[in-house]
């Protein structure tokens, strides 16, 4: 029983916008959503990439909560787990991961057969699926672009959770086909040089960097736990 309680607490923490939408942290996620929309005012934002410079910076929880608040706004949202190496989205939303993005990209399943509904209205998920031996090649394939075009016919906003920029090239590949990108950094952990390097790596991919989300800021240093800056 204790184990089940611990798992529930973990889900509450990672999906606070779903379980506690009136909390100050949930409000900060809505602020991030608003700033993302303002940052892309001259161009319709239908595809958004979320990444980080390194691991354990909170990008996956940020991606999940941003997807929830976009859905709460009434938009049809598809969250895609673009981390074909260490996927986590299916854990966050307690979904089966036997089929997903990888099975769509190799032509085994159609996207409409693979997308999973959630108990959050307007939010669907495309999990990673079986981990492939060639993630970068799949993400950069023609099948990826075709799948994205098909998804845009159904969804208002498509959000990608991607691997850290400094670890592999996957985020750079996806940034090339997304309307905007944000980098998540953890307070007192992420080094400035790492963020700068991540920014420099995204630039050749013609990524439109919308801003940085500074995660896990101590309450004594800020009025909120999350801060969004350009």
N, C-alpha and C positions, 0 to 999 in steps of 0.2 A: 504493500500500500504506500509506503514511504517513497518508493521509487516512482510510483505513478504521480504522487504529489509533486515530486521534484521535476518530473517531465512537464507537468502542467505549468509550474512556475517558470520553467525555461521558455515554454511557448508564449506565456503572457509577456515575458520580458522581450522576446524577439518580435512579437506581433502586438506591441502595445497599442497601436492605432486601431486594432480590431477589438481587443479585450478591454481597453480603457481609453476610448476615443476622446474623453474630456480631460485627460491628464495634460500637464504642461508639456511633456515630451511629445505627445501626439499633436499638440498645437504647433510645436516647432517643425514637425514633419509637414504640416499644412503650410507653414511659412516657406519651407524649402520648395514645396510644390508651386507656390505663388511666385517665388523668385525664379524658378525654372521657366515658368510661363512668361514672365516679364523679360527674361534674358533672350527668349526666342520670339519676341513680339513681331519682328519683321519676317519671320518664317514660321510656317506651321510646324509644330513639334509633334511628330507622330512616332518617332523612334528615339529612345533615350538609352544611353549606355552608362552603367555605373561600374566603376573600377576603383582600384587603390594602387598605391606604389608597391606595397608588400602585403603579406598575410596578416590576419588577426587585427584588422583595422576597423571592422564593422561594416564592410561594404554589403554583405549579404543581408544583414538585418536592415540596413538603410534601403536597399533595393526592395525588399519585401514590404516595408512600411510605406515607402513612396508609392508603390503599386496600389496598396490599400487606400491611401488618401486620394489618389487619382480616381479610383473606382467609387469612393464615397462621394466624389464630386459629380457622379452621374455618367462618367465616361466609361466606355467599354475598354477594358484593359487586358492585355496579355502580358504576363510575366514569363520570360524565357530564361531558363537556366543555361547560359552560354559558357558555363565553366564545365567543359567536358573532361576535366582532369580530377577536380575535387568538388563535385556538385553538392549543394546543401538545400536547395529550394524544396525538394521533396520531403526532407526532414522537417523543415519549418511548417509546411502545410499538411504534413502527414499523408503523403500521396504515394501511390505505387510508381516505381521508377523502372519497371521492366521495359517499357517503351517510352520514347520521348524524342528530343531533338535529333539525336544521332540516328534513330531508326527512320525518321523522316528524310534526313539528308542522304542516306544510302538507298532510299527508294523502297524501303520495306513497308512503310505505312504512309498514308496521306495525313496532312496536318489536321484535318477535321476528325480523323479517327484517333488522334493522339492527344489533342488538347483536353485538359481535365478541368471541370468546373470546381469552384470552391464554394464554401458557405458564405463568402463575402460577395454580396450582389455586384454584378458587373465585372468581376475578376476571374479570369481563367489562367491556367498555368500550363506551360509546356516544359516538362521536366527535362533533365539531361538525357535520360535513357542510358543504355549500356555504354560504358566508357570505351571509346574507340582507340585504336592504336595511332591514329593520325588526326588529332583534334584540329590543328591549324589548317590542314588541307581541307577538311570538311567545312570549316567556318568560312574559308575563302573560296568555296566552290560556287559554281553557277546555281546549284541546287539551293544554296543558302539564300542567294538573291531572289530566286524564284519563289521560295517559301515565304520570304519577307513581303514580297509584293502581294502574294495571295492573302497573307494575314492582314495587311493594311486595308484590304477590302472589307474586312469584318470589324476591326478594332480601331478605336480612336487613338489609343496610346499603346505602344509596345515597349516594354522595359527589359533590358538585358542585364543579367548578373554575369560578370566576366571575371576571369582570373586577374591577379595583380599584374600591372604593366611591366614591372621590373623582372618578373619571373619568366614569362613567356610572351610570345607575340600575338596571342589570341585577341586581346583587347584592341590592339592596333588594327588588326584585320577587321573587326566589327565596327570600330570607330569610323572606318572609311565609308560605311553604308548607313550610319546613323545620323540623325539630325542634330544631336547634341550629346555631350559627355560630361559627367561629373566625376571628380576624384574624392574618395573618402579618406580622411586622415585621422588617426587617433591622437588625442591630446597627450603630450608628454611621452609619446612613443615614436611617432613618425618624425623622421629628421627632415628638415627643410630641403636639404640636398636631394633626398629621395623624391620629394614632391616635384622639385624642379626637374629632375631627370625624367620622371614620369610624364610631365608636361612636354618636355623636349621630344620624347619618344612618340607621343600622340600627334605632334604637329606635322610630321611628314605624311601621316595618314589622312591629312586634311580634316582632322577632328575639330569640331566646334566645341571648345571647352567652355562650359557654362559657368563653372565655379568649383569651389572646394567645400566639402562638408567636413567640419571639424567635429569629431565624435568624442563622446566620453569626457566632456569638459566638467571639471569639478564644480559643484554648485557655488562654492565660495568665490569662484573666479568669474562666474557668469550668473545671470538670472535664470538660465535654463541649462539643460544638459547638452543641447545641440545648438550649433551655430552655423549659419551659412554665410560664406564670404566669397568674394570674387577673386 
